[in-house]
Amino acid sequence: MVFQVIDLHTHSIFSDGELVPAELAQRAWAAGYKTIAITDHADHSNIDFVIPRIVKVCNLITEKGDIEIIPGIELTHVYPGDIASLADEARKIGAKIIVVHGETISEPVPAGTNLAAIKAEVDILAHPGLIGEEEVKLAAQKGVYLEITTRRGHAYTNGHVASMSRKFKAQLVLNNDAHAASDFVGKTMALKIARGAGLTDDEISAMLNNSGKIIQRACV
């Protein structure tokens, strides 16, 4: 299976990641990644601080030509009613990819977050946990990508997300949710995790190609 290794959900020291953006990019490149998005955690308190700094460093690193870095943000544990306005604010100040921290079963994310994120037409709903039919159907209609994740804890419901996506024709994307160098699993392990979620090779190929589609849509 031929594909470029892309991760559109990573974290630096601007939230709870271990690495400065430059090292995050270098570690990703060394692990075989061609493109990553830096999507640090944000809420009302830090969104205007984080995004301009991520935009600056992404531009500087991308100009060097080794790896493409896209500025983004992950809205995290935000009251569902505020997601749409925060997503709009994030785009206005330079975030190209908007991720929302979905209702993973490993954290007490506010109920209604999945639905609010999809209604806000964000790019990626990360680790959406035991997402329901209404949300998956709407994600398919709105073009919101549901995440299959390689991250421990969040990955417990990958099989459910894959099954619901298949049933209601929602689109998937595979991300690491990387917080450290060791989180970049690489091509071989990514394929194993996708197959472990019950996806067929054709479904995996489509999911991996979706990363490129998100980038094209985000960077027009």
Secondary structure, 3 states (H helix, E strand, C coil): CCCCEEEEEECCCCCCCCCCHHHHHHHHHHCCEEEEEECCEECCCCHHHHHHHHHHHHHHHHHHCCCEEEEEEEECCCCHHHHHHHHHHHHHCCCCEEEEECCCCCCCCCCCHHHHHHHCCCCEEECCCCCCHHHHHHHHHHCCEEEEECCCCHHHHHHHHHHHHHHHCCCEEEECCECCHHHCCHHHHHHHHHHHCCCCHHHHHHHHHHHHHHHHHHCC
